[in-house]
Amino acid sequence: MAEDTSGIERESPALESLYPEAKPAVTASTRRTENAGFVPKCIADQKYPIAATVVFTIMTITIIALAVRKPPPCPPTPPPIDAACPDSWIGYEGKCYYWSDQENNWNISKENCSSFSASLAMLDSEEELVFLMRFTYTHHYWIGLSKDAGKPWRWLNGTALNNQFPVRGAGPCVYINSIGLSSTMCSMEKNFLCSKKDACIRRKQRD
């Protein structure tokens, strides 16, 4: 015979009324959590425009700061480089040459060249002689070559000519023209040819 278990499986309504089911306590944090789901949509939608505005503002400030940033100082200007030769002078192989328009005797011509920080031209090679002859045309130009009676030809710096170039004539002072080197009396008035080292050579010698 089956045992009646209805009294065990189901509690009496009277007992349920005496022992109601326990409910969790409601706190302030619980209310905020529950109310979070009830935030109006218009307020929630404003979060994204506000964030975009903040980002845009930061970018704008950064761009302005970069734009007004003090530019780097200009590099120092290098010192000007002198021309190899002064105006009205012609350069060749590290030298500068000046063909005068005025005529003087050999000694005054030497002084005139000295006033230009130069000297009457002294030649070093056959190529230099040929180059200078091209600019003489029909004029005669004193150069820095002379001799005392019975002595060999010497340049103004004391170096002997040593038959490096042929010299026509029997005078003590030498001039150059379109056919080469010739000599005559130092008191004769002629144009004069000055020479000096160009600026590049002088700079190298200083360094």
Secondary structure, DSSP 8 states (H G I E B T S, - for coil): -----HHHHS--HHHHHHS--------HHHHHHHHHTT--HHHHHTHHHHHHHHHHHHHHHHHHHHHTS--------------SS-TT-EEETTEEEEE-SS-B-HHHHHHHHHHTT-EE-----HHHHHHHHTTTTT--EEEEEE--TTS--EETTS-B-TTSS-EESS-SEEEEETTEEEEE-TTS-BEEEEEEE-HHHHHHHH-
